[in-house]
Amino acid sequence: MRKVTVYITLKQGVLDPQGKAIQESLNSLGYNEIEDARVGKYIELKVEDGPALEARVTEMCDKLLANPVIEDYRFDVEEAWGL
Amino acid sequence: MRKVTVYITLKQGVLDPQGKAIQESLNSLGYNEIEDARVGKYIELKVEDGPALEARVTEMCDKLLANPVIEDYRFDVEEAWGL
């Protein structure tokens, strides 16, 4: 069993209202050192090991997990689940 | 300027309907090797460097970014923004 961690972020230049709201909230709480905030998704997958693991995870990202129009993704395959 | 990446995940044992939906969708697309999926938030902060940077980011997570009842968080402080 492998652990795959997928990171999905908005492409550069795509407006991030959620990030903007976080930045403004932090500034209003007195954390003026925060200049920008970008929010993305972080998905941990528990995957049965297999020969074409990386190719299939790429397919999963392209087909379902990320929106190719506005999002970029990358993923890490870790040795084993739970370590 | 520093880049701080915050990872926010649901605590173990907290139901993750979004993760469940992703797992079932991937299985229905034929990716039966997916046994579990957990979804979290991933926030990139652009932060003016300062003496108590880590302590203040911890405060930001406790006060705003993470819900301490159902979420865990960790963060990485990177050398400089944009590298």
Backbone of each chain as ProteinMPNN parsed JSONL, in Angstrom:
{"seq_chain_A": "MRKVTVYITLKQGVLDPQGKAIQESLNSLGYNEIEDARVGKYIELKVEDGPALEARVTEMCDKLLANPVIEDYRFDVEEAWGL", "coords_chain_A": {"N_chain_A": [[0.858, -1.21, 0.0], [0.603, 2.186, -0.895], [1.295, 5.642, -0.142], [0.022, 8.452, -1.639], [0.492, 11.832, -2.141], [-1.262, 14.552, -3.228], [-0.928, 17.788, -4.563], [-2.773, 20.568, -5.216], [-2.935, 23.539, -6.888], [-3.908, 26.928, -7.619], [-3.442, 28.195, -10.898], [-0.823, 30.517, -11.753], [-1.791, 33.919, -11.878], [-4.469, 33.41, -11.905], [-7.347, 34.558, -10.313], [-7.674, 34.581, -6.772], [-9.972, 34.485, -4.652], [-10.444, 33.348, -2.151], [-7.926, 33.162, -1.04], [-7.307, 35.871, -0.959], [-9.183, 36.749, 0.889], [-8.26, 35.469, 3.168], [-5.748, 36.646, 3.455], [-6.509, 39.334, 3.957], [-7.994, 39.015, 6.29], [-6.047, 38.092, 8.074], [-4.367, 40.311, 8.085], [-6.116, 42.143, 9.256], [-6.251, 41.073, 11.748], [-3.946, 41.917, 12.736], [-1.653, 40.874, 11.708], [0.352, 42.094, 9.872], [2.482, 41.445, 8.354], [1.859, 39.672, 6.446], [1.783, 39.375, 3.087], [0.654, 38.132, 0.881], [-1.636, 35.495, 0.05], [-2.263, 32.215, -0.957], [-4.559, 29.721, -1.77], [-4.89, 26.189, -1.813], [-5.669, 22.733, -2.731], [-5.162, 19.65, -0.974], [-4.522, 16.439, -1.182], [-4.624, 13.284, 0.221], [-3.935, 10.111, -0.81], [-4.647, 6.69, -0.448], [-3.174, 4.053, -1.842], [-3.283, 1.018, -3.618], [-0.351, -0.695, -4.392], [1.194, -0.738, -7.657], [2.19, -1.537, -11.094], [1.975, 0.681, -12.938], [1.761, 2.971, -11.393], [2.416, 5.817, -11.106], [1.677, 6.829, -13.616], [-1.035, 6.285, -13.61], [-1.926, 7.836, -11.474], [-1.43, 10.335, -12.489], [-3.316, 10.354, -14.539], [-5.651, 10.289, -12.944], [-5.508, 12.78, -11.75], [-5.688, 14.445, -14.001], [-8.193, 13.724, -14.969], [-10.019, 13.97, -12.841], [-9.225, 15.081, -10.258], [-7.95, 17.592, -10.508], [-8.64, 20.783, -11.983], [-7.892, 21.359, -15.151], [-7.968, 23.793, -16.466], [-7.742, 25.956, -14.704], [-6.11, 25.119, -12.667], [-2.98, 23.884, -11.331], [-1.108, 20.859, -10.74], [0.767, 18.677, -8.576], [2.414, 15.709, -7.443], [3.454, 13.516, -4.756], [4.874, 10.34, -4.33], [4.875, 8.212, -1.709], [6.909, 5.956, 0.316], [5.485, 3.96, 1.911], [2.154, 3.525, 3.133], [1.209, 5.198, 6.1], [3.742, 5.333, 7.303]], "CA_chain_A": [[0.0, 0.0, 0.0], [1.433, 3.392, -0.967], [0.618, 6.922, 0.136], [0.291, 9.471, -2.659], [-0.014, 13.141, -1.719], [-1.47, 15.412, -4.398], [-1.039, 19.213, -4.232], [-3.462, 21.243, -6.318], [-2.892, 24.988, -6.641], [-4.414, 27.722, -8.729], [-2.395, 28.664, -11.803], [-0.431, 31.921, -11.595], [-2.65, 34.83, -12.65], [-5.894, 33.134, -11.656], [-7.795, 35.257, -9.113], [-7.883, 33.651, -5.657], [-10.74, 35.234, -3.647], [-10.289, 32.737, -0.826], [-6.612, 33.604, -0.57], [-7.419, 37.316, -0.678], [-9.938, 36.88, 2.149], [-7.371, 35.027, 4.255], [-4.726, 37.686, 3.643], [-7.126, 40.516, 4.584], [-8.365, 38.66, 7.675], [-4.816, 38.056, 8.874], [-3.942, 41.712, 8.261], [-7.026, 42.818, 10.209], [-5.931, 40.546, 13.087], [-2.685, 42.514, 13.166], [-0.507, 40.196, 11.088], [0.557, 42.886, 8.655], [3.603, 40.915, 7.587], [1.349, 38.79, 5.389], [1.622, 40.151, 1.836], [-0.191, 37.421, -0.087], [-2.005, 34.132, 0.481], [-2.857, 31.425, -2.052], [-5.131, 28.515, -1.175], [-5.033, 25.067, -2.746], [-6.139, 21.485, -2.113], [-4.078, 18.745, -0.556], [-5.275, 15.177, -1.118], [-3.823, 12.095, 0.55], [-4.553, 8.909, -1.382], [-4.115, 5.381, -0.024], [-3.23, 3.395, -3.15], [-2.677, -0.313, -3.795], [0.808, -0.532, -5.264], [1.008, -1.368, -8.964], [3.27, -1.192, -12.027], [1.873, 2.006, -13.608], [1.19, 3.834, -10.355], [2.55, 7.255, -11.382], [0.892, 7.172, -14.815], [-2.469, 6.263, -13.272], [-2.223, 8.999, -10.621], [-1.486, 11.473, -13.421], [-4.644, 10.272, -15.181], [-6.657, 10.66, -11.952], [-5.429, 14.239, -11.592], [-6.194, 15.063, -15.229], [-9.616, 13.424, -15.203], [-10.965, 14.265, -11.753], [-8.795, 15.814, -9.061], [-7.589, 18.993, -10.784], [-9.288, 21.413, -13.138], [-6.718, 21.768, -15.943], [-8.078, 25.164, -16.989], [-7.31, 26.961, -13.709], [-5.277, 24.556, -11.596], [-1.794, 23.054, -11.554], [-0.996, 19.835, -9.691], [1.966, 17.835, -8.506], [2.159, 14.707, -6.4], [4.582, 12.748, -4.224], [4.558, 8.947, -3.986], [5.709, 7.865, -0.547], [7.233, 4.54, 0.364], [4.367, 3.105, 2.324], [1.096, 4.206, 3.878], [1.27, 5.119, 7.569], [5.098, 5.513, 7.897]], "C_chain_A": [[0.884, 1.246, 0.0], [0.599, 4.621, -0.58], [1.026, 7.904, -0.952], [-0.313, 10.78, -2.169], [-0.065, 14.061, -2.935], [-1.649, 16.854, -3.923], [-1.641, 19.922, -5.442], [-3.519, 22.731, -6.011], [-3.454, 25.722, -7.853], [-3.241, 28.166, -9.601], [-2.079, 30.131, -11.5], [-1.383, 32.794, -12.423], [-4.122, 34.568, -12.459], [-6.268, 33.789, -10.328], [-8.11, 34.242, -8.015], [-8.633, 34.382, -4.537], [-10.583, 34.676, -2.235], [-8.946, 33.173, -0.211], [-6.639, 35.063, -0.16], [-8.124, 37.515, 0.676], [-9.069, 36.496, 3.34], [-6.336, 36.116, 4.538], [-5.323, 38.879, 4.389], [-7.529, 40.234, 6.029], [-7.132, 38.668, 8.57], [-4.312, 39.483, 9.115], [-4.828, 42.394, 9.299], [-6.821, 42.293, 11.629], [-4.586, 41.08, 13.579], [-1.457, 41.851, 12.569], [-0.197, 40.872, 9.755], [1.736, 42.395, 7.819], [3.152, 39.991, 6.448], [1.061, 39.618, 4.138], [0.691, 39.466, 0.846], [-0.515, 36.046, 0.485], [-2.661, 33.435, -0.703], [-3.331, 30.107, -1.44], [-5.236, 27.428, -2.235], [-5.565, 23.862, -1.996], [-4.973, 20.541, -1.923], [-4.78, 17.413, -0.345], [-4.318, 14.021, -0.826], [-4.573, 10.867, 0.04], [-3.851, 7.662, -0.852], [-4.291, 4.457, -1.236], [-2.566, 2.012, -3.094], [-1.516, -0.157, -4.767], [0.573, -1.246, -6.596], [2.042, -0.856, -9.94], [3.174, 0.246, -12.56], [1.325, 3.046, -12.649], [1.253, 5.32, -10.741], [1.712, 7.665, -12.603], [-0.591, 7.234, -14.464], [-2.83, 7.443, -12.376], [-2.296, 10.258, -11.483], [-2.842, 11.505, -14.124], [-5.741, 10.748, -14.218], [-6.688, 12.175, -11.78], [-6.046, 14.927, -12.804], [-7.701, 14.893, -15.372], [-10.532, 13.967, -14.108], [-10.453, 15.277, -10.73], [-8.496, 17.284, -9.342], [-8.35, 19.499, -12.002], [-8.175, 22.009, -14.0], [-6.774, 23.216, -16.454], [-7.484, 26.158, -15.991], [-6.351, 26.424, -12.652], [-4.049, 23.817, -12.129], [-1.803, 21.961, -10.486], [0.394, 19.212, -9.72], [1.679, 16.785, -7.441], [3.456, 14.015, -5.999], [4.085, 11.339, -3.92], [5.484, 8.552, -2.843], [5.846, 6.351, -0.428], [6.033, 3.686, 0.754], [3.384, 3.915, 3.141], [1.381, 4.051, 5.371], [2.664, 5.276, 8.128], [5.382, 6.979, 8.152]], "O_chain_A": [[1.81, 1.35, 0.804], [-0.628, 4.623, -0.681], [2.212, 8.16, -1.165], [-1.493, 10.832, -1.822], [0.95, 14.316, -3.583], [-2.42, 17.119, -3.001], [-1.091, 19.881, -6.543], [-4.083, 23.14, -4.996], [-3.47, 25.195, -8.965], [-2.166, 28.477, -9.087], [-2.942, 30.887, -11.054], [-1.735, 32.434, -13.547], [-4.95, 35.408, -12.81], [-5.579, 33.596, -9.326], [-8.715, 33.199, -8.263], [-8.013, 34.848, -3.58], [-10.587, 35.42, -1.254], [-8.859, 33.503, 0.972], [-6.065, 35.445, 0.861], [-7.711, 38.339, 1.491], [-9.137, 37.126, 4.396], [-6.077, 36.464, 5.69], [-4.723, 39.382, 5.339], [-7.42, 41.107, 6.89], [-7.167, 39.187, 9.685], [-3.882, 39.816, 10.219], [-4.329, 43.148, 10.135], [-7.166, 42.967, 12.6], [-4.137, 40.752, 14.677], [-0.331, 42.229, 12.894], [-0.438, 40.325, 8.679], [1.96, 42.876, 6.708], [3.951, 39.585, 5.605], [0.177, 40.473, 4.151], [0.015, 40.132, 0.062], [0.234, 35.504, 1.298], [-3.518, 34.012, -1.372], [-2.6, 29.461, -0.689], [-5.609, 27.681, -3.381], [-5.873, 23.932, -0.806], [-3.953, 20.618, -2.607], [-5.565, 17.28, 0.593], [-3.335, 13.814, -1.537], [-5.717, 10.626, 0.425], [-2.623, 7.591, -0.814], [-5.414, 4.119, -1.609], [-1.451, 1.858, -2.595], [-1.666, 0.436, -5.835], [-0.156, -2.236, -6.656], [2.709, 0.142, -9.669], [4.182, 0.948, -12.626], [0.526, 3.899, -13.035], [0.231, 6.005, -10.701], [1.109, 8.738, -12.607], [-1.319, 8.104, -14.943], [-3.922, 7.997, -12.5], [-3.12, 11.139, -11.239], [-3.44, 12.569, -14.28], [-6.636, 11.5, -14.602], [-7.756, 12.778, -11.676], [-6.826, 15.87, -12.665], [-8.399, 15.796, -15.834], [-11.663, 14.373, -14.377], [-11.161, 16.22, -10.376], [-8.764, 18.136, -8.495], [-8.66, 18.744, -12.924], [-7.582, 23.027, -13.643], [-5.75, 23.789, -16.828], [-6.798, 27.099, -16.389], [-5.836, 27.187, -11.833], [-4.069, 23.22, -13.205], [-2.436, 22.119, -9.442], [1.088, 19.22, -10.737], [0.78, 16.969, -6.621], [4.411, 13.935, -6.77], [3.019, 11.158, -3.332], [6.707, 8.556, -2.983], [5.053, 5.58, -0.968], [5.621, 2.798, 0.007], [3.765, 4.899, 3.775], [1.736, 2.976, 5.855], [2.799, 5.35, 9.349], [6.458, 7.323, 8.641]]}, "seq_chain_B": "MRKVTVYITLKQGVLDPQGKAIQESLNSLGYNEIEDARVGKYIELKVEDGPALEARVTEMCDKLLANPVIEDYRFDVEEAWGL", "coords_chain_B": {"N_chain_B": [[11.656, 38.524, 2.226], [9.603, 35.778, 2.959], [8.523, 32.415, 2.169], [5.812, 30.701, 3.401], [4.432, 27.568, 3.838], [1.413, 26.156, 4.6], [-0.114, 23.268, 5.872], [-3.194, 21.838, 6.196], [-5.069, 19.433, 7.717], [-7.723, 17.059, 8.207], [-8.391, 15.832, 11.478], [-7.448, 12.511, 12.591], [-10.041, 10.104, 12.476], [-12.07, 11.933, 12.16], [-14.888, 12.356, 10.185], [-14.737, 12.367, 6.626], [-16.368, 13.534, 4.25], [-15.864, 14.677, 1.748], [-13.485, 13.502, 0.971], [-14.344, 10.847, 0.873], [-16.151, 11.003, -1.247], [-14.414, 11.567, -3.333], [-12.864, 9.256, -3.339], [-14.82, 7.325, -4.034], [-15.608, 8.278, -6.535], [-13.25, 8.029, -8.015], [-12.969, 5.257, -7.891], [-15.244, 4.527, -9.34], [-14.493, 5.427, -11.779], [-12.838, 3.507, -12.511], [-10.498, 3.263, -11.157], [-9.647, 1.256, -9.14], [-7.689, 0.749, -7.346], [-7.539, 2.671, -5.475], [-7.892, 3.058, -2.14], [-8.496, 4.787, -0.065], [-9.189, 8.255, 0.577], [-8.176, 11.42, 1.619], [-8.973, 14.764, 2.23], [-7.446, 17.978, 2.343], [-6.46, 21.37, 3.29], [-4.226, 23.695, 1.699], [-2.08, 26.145, 2.103], [-0.366, 28.846, 0.819], [1.716, 31.269, 2.03], [2.907, 34.556, 1.693], [5.321, 36.119, 3.347], [6.569, 38.833, 5.208], [9.815, 38.846, 6.411], [10.755, 38.203, 9.851], [11.577, 38.48, 13.408], [10.027, 36.754, 15.139], [8.878, 34.847, 13.5], [8.008, 32.075, 13.193], [6.543, 31.662, 15.544], [4.526, 33.541, 15.227], [3.247, 32.582, 12.929], [2.27, 30.222, 13.927], [0.391, 31.226, 15.72], [-1.359, 32.437, 13.839], [-2.365, 30.163, 12.585], [-3.635, 28.901, 14.731], [-5.536, 30.848, 15.416], [-6.954, 31.495, 13.063], [-6.508, 30.046, 10.568], [-6.738, 27.233, 10.893], [-9.148, 24.9, 12.146], [-9.199, 24.126, 15.371], [-10.689, 22.117, 16.565], [-11.369, 20.08, 14.775], [-9.3, 19.912, 12.996], [-5.847, 19.312, 12.109], [-2.63, 20.934, 11.882], [0.37, 21.766, 10.063], [3.418, 23.454, 9.226], [5.755, 24.704, 6.769], [8.654, 26.698, 6.616], [10.056, 28.421, 4.076], [13.184, 29.246, 2.411], [13.184, 31.636, 0.72], [10.758, 33.687, -0.899], [9.461, 32.588, -3.992], [11.67, 31.149, -4.892]], "CA_chain_B": [[10.317, 37.92, 2.079], [9.691, 34.316, 3.091], [7.327, 31.657, 1.762], [5.396, 29.721, 4.412], [3.391, 26.68, 3.309], [0.645, 25.572, 5.706], [-0.888, 22.09, 5.479], [-4.264, 21.649, 7.17], [-5.746, 18.166, 7.428], [-8.7, 16.663, 9.215], [-7.854, 14.92, 12.487], [-7.831, 11.102, 12.438], [-11.331, 9.808, 13.1], [-13.096, 12.887, 11.734], [-15.467, 11.927, 8.906], [-14.291, 13.221, 5.527], [-17.272, 13.246, 3.133], [-15.255, 15.082, 0.477], [-12.533, 12.444, 0.645], [-15.14, 9.659, 0.522], [-16.711, 11.237, -2.586], [-13.297, 11.447, -4.285], [-12.496, 7.831, -3.445], [-15.865, 6.6, -4.782], [-15.567, 8.718, -7.942], [-12.09, 7.391, -8.659], [-13.293, 3.82, -8.068], [-16.234, 4.366, -10.423], [-13.788, 5.677, -13.053], [-12.023, 2.328, -12.794], [-9.246, 3.279, -10.376], [-10.027, 0.501, -7.939], [-6.548, 0.66, -6.428], [-7.674, 3.724, -4.449], [-8.588, 2.514, -0.953], [-8.968, 5.866, 0.82], [-8.752, 9.609, 0.16], [-8.423, 12.438, 2.653], [-8.762, 16.077, 1.605], [-7.1, 19.043, 3.281], [-6.146, 22.668, 2.665], [-2.804, 23.903, 1.447], [-2.061, 27.611, 1.983], [0.955, 29.447, 0.626], [1.733, 32.641, 2.556], [4.082, 35.383, 1.378], [5.451, 36.759, 4.658], [7.728, 39.68, 5.499], [10.633, 38.141, 7.414], [10.76, 38.882, 11.139], [12.199, 37.669, 14.45], [9.188, 35.694, 15.74], [8.081, 34.371, 12.361], [7.347, 30.781, 13.426], [5.549, 31.816, 16.627], [3.365, 34.272, 14.709], [2.505, 31.707, 12.0], [1.519, 29.297, 14.799], [-0.778, 31.997, 16.182], [-2.283, 32.588, 12.71], [-3.026, 28.864, 12.386], [-4.543, 28.662, 15.868], [-6.619, 31.834, 15.463], [-7.772, 31.676, 11.849], [-6.366, 29.15, 9.41], [-7.188, 25.853, 11.159], [-10.169, 24.732, 13.187], [-8.513, 23.208, 16.286], [-11.542, 21.013, 17.019], [-11.404, 18.959, 13.817], [-8.177, 19.925, 12.051], [-4.449, 19.424, 12.506], [-1.874, 21.721, 10.891], [1.829, 21.888, 10.146], [3.845, 24.401, 8.195], [7.175, 24.771, 6.399], [9.12, 28.038, 6.279], [11.078, 28.253, 3.048], [14.2, 30.289, 2.458], [12.727, 32.931, 0.201], [9.599, 33.612, -1.788], [9.717, 32.582, -5.435], [12.802, 30.28, -5.326]], "C_chain_B": [[10.447, 36.393, 2.142], [8.411, 33.673, 2.559], [7.041, 30.64, 2.86], [4.273, 28.891, 3.806], [2.721, 25.972, 4.474], [-0.187, 24.411, 5.17], [-1.924, 21.84, 6.571], [-5.032, 20.387, 6.805], [-6.742, 17.859, 8.54], [-8.028, 15.711, 10.213], [-8.29, 13.484, 12.172], [-9.192, 10.889, 13.098], [-12.426, 10.78, 12.729], [-13.583, 12.461, 10.355], [-15.083, 12.906, 7.802], [-15.163, 12.947, 4.301], [-16.679, 13.605, 1.768], [-14.258, 14.005, 0.013], [-13.246, 11.188, 0.187], [-15.667, 9.807, -0.914], [-15.613, 11.079, -3.639], [-12.937, 9.972, -4.469], [-13.521, 7.081, -4.306], [-15.867, 7.008, -6.251], [-14.403, 8.056, -8.67], [-12.361, 5.897, -8.882], [-14.266, 3.658, -9.235], [-15.618, 4.685, -11.788], [-12.843, 4.511, -13.387], [-10.714, 2.298, -12.028], [-9.489, 2.579, -9.047], [-8.881, 0.348, -6.947], [-6.606, 1.731, -5.325], [-8.495, 3.19, -3.278], [-9.147, 3.615, -0.061], [-8.467, 7.193, 0.265], [-9.108, 10.571, 1.287], [-8.071, 13.797, 2.04], [-8.415, 17.114, 2.662], [-6.838, 20.334, 2.528], [-4.634, 22.87, 2.646], [-2.678, 25.404, 1.181], [-0.617, 28.098, 1.855], [0.882, 30.898, 1.078], [3.033, 33.329, 2.156], [4.245, 36.31, 2.585], [6.729, 37.599, 4.739], [8.527, 38.984, 6.61], [10.634, 38.92, 8.728], [11.26, 37.936, 12.219], [11.319, 36.505, 14.91], [8.314, 35.053, 14.679], [7.321, 33.084, 12.696], [6.268, 30.897, 14.497], [4.303, 32.513, 16.085], [2.573, 33.416, 13.735], [1.688, 30.687, 12.805], [0.255, 29.983, 15.318], [-1.829, 32.117, 15.066], [-3.06, 31.289, 12.478], [-4.045, 28.628, 13.499], [-5.755, 29.592, 15.828], [-7.544, 31.8, 14.251], [-7.722, 30.507, 10.866], [-6.9, 27.735, 9.668], [-8.244, 25.855, 12.257], [-9.627, 23.686, 14.174], [-9.366, 22.014, 16.73], [-11.417, 19.818, 16.075], [-10.183, 18.905, 12.9], [-6.825, 19.951, 12.759], [-3.762, 20.332, 11.48], [-0.375, 21.548, 11.116], [2.249, 22.885, 9.082], [5.356, 24.313, 7.978], [7.507, 26.217, 6.075], [10.252, 27.864, 5.271], [11.997, 29.47, 2.999], [13.665, 31.62, 1.979], [11.589, 32.707, -0.769], [10.09, 33.514, -3.237], [10.907, 31.73, -5.843], [12.32, 28.87, -5.576]], "O_chain_B": [[11.29, 35.8, 1.469], [7.357, 34.306, 2.506], [7.896, 29.826, 3.211], [3.282, 29.436, 3.32], [3.377, 25.271, 5.244], [-0.874, 24.539, 4.156], [-1.571, 21.653, 7.736], [-5.583, 20.286, 5.709], [-6.612, 18.342, 9.665], [-7.198, 14.886, 9.831], [-9.343, 13.258, 11.575], [-9.456, 11.441, 14.167], [-13.602, 10.494, 12.956], [-12.776, 12.23, 9.455], [-15.099, 14.12, 8.005], [-14.751, 12.21, 3.405], [-16.946, 12.941, 0.767], [-14.199, 13.652, -1.165], [-12.821, 10.536, -0.767], [-15.634, 8.857, -1.695], [-15.852, 10.523, -4.711], [-12.734, 9.499, -5.588], [-13.153, 6.306, -5.189], [-16.103, 6.171, -7.122], [-14.55, 7.583, -9.797], [-12.023, 5.346, -9.93], [-14.116, 2.735, -10.036], [-16.142, 4.275, -12.824], [-12.147, 4.527, -14.402], [-9.902, 1.396, -12.231], [-9.534, 3.202, -7.986], [-9.084, -0.129, -5.83], [-5.827, 1.7, -4.372], [-9.682, 2.904, -3.435], [-10.151, 3.414, 0.622], [-7.45, 7.247, -0.427], [-10.21, 10.53, 1.832], [-7.021, 13.963, 1.419], [-9.006, 17.135, 3.742], [-6.97, 20.4, 1.306], [-3.888, 22.306, 3.447], [-3.125, 25.883, 0.139], [0.234, 27.79, 2.689], [0.073, 31.67, 0.564], [4.117, 32.755, 2.269], [3.409, 37.183, 2.819], [7.817, 37.142, 4.387], [7.962, 38.586, 7.629], [10.528, 40.147, 8.728], [11.362, 36.731, 11.991], [11.81, 35.386, 15.058], [7.146, 34.751, 14.926], [6.107, 33.02, 12.498], [5.2, 30.298, 14.372], [3.177, 32.145, 16.42], [1.345, 33.504, 13.706], [0.572, 30.332, 12.428], [-0.819, 29.383, 15.347], [-3.023, 31.927, 15.301], [-4.261, 31.314, 12.208], [-5.173, 28.208, 13.242], [-6.867, 29.184, 16.163], [-8.746, 32.038, 14.365], [-8.756, 30.037, 10.391], [-7.452, 27.108, 8.763], [-8.232, 26.688, 13.162], [-9.595, 22.497, 13.857], [-8.833, 21.015, 17.214], [-11.364, 18.674, 16.525], [-10.037, 17.967, 12.117], [-6.673, 20.521, 13.839], [-4.241, 20.484, 10.356], [0.076, 21.227, 12.216], [1.504, 23.131, 8.134], [6.116, 23.912, 8.859], [6.764, 26.892, 5.362], [11.273, 27.243, 5.567], [11.655, 30.557, 3.466], [13.679, 32.61, 2.711], [11.484, 31.647, -1.386], [10.993, 34.237, -3.658], [11.153, 31.585, -7.041], [13.112, 28.003, -5.943]]}, "name": "protein", "num_of_chains": 2, "seq": "MRKVTVYITLKQGVLDPQGKAIQESLNSLGYNEIEDARVGKYIELKVEDGPALEARVTEMCDKLLANPVIEDYRFDVEEAWGLMRKVTVYITLKQGVLDPQGKAIQESLNSLGYNEIEDARVGKYIELKVEDGPALEARVTEMCDKLLANPVIEDYRFDVEEAWGL"}
